[in-house]
Amino acid sequence: MSDITLLSEADLRACVALDLPSIEAIEQAFVLLATAAVAMPPILRLDIPEHNGEVDVKTAYLPGLERFAIKVSPGFFDNRGTRPAEPQRHDDAVVGAHRFAGGLVAG
């Protein structure tokens, strides 16, 4: 099994440029989402009322791509940062998978 790398928001900002090729790739993904036979099930939501929270799981597959991603997004609405003025913290996880080989991939 391959190692899994965890990246913070700062890590992502340091290694992903928001340049023209990136913007064009994002635009193409939205075009495919609107026009292709996308497999995108409803959001799975798990409520955790005793902690004023929820966890959402989202995924989609675009035909023709070798990979797909799964996003796990928890929200615990009483959690704040270390200072009262800080907004609620979200610690999302995005996992990539290869549709042919199985297993997890990075990128």
Secondary structure, 3 states (H helix, E strand, C coil): CCCCCCCCHHHHHHHCCCCHHHHHHHHHHHHHHHHCCCECCCCEEEEEHHHCEEEEEEEEECCCCCEEEEEEEEEECCCCCCCCCCCCCCCCEEEEEECCCCCEECC
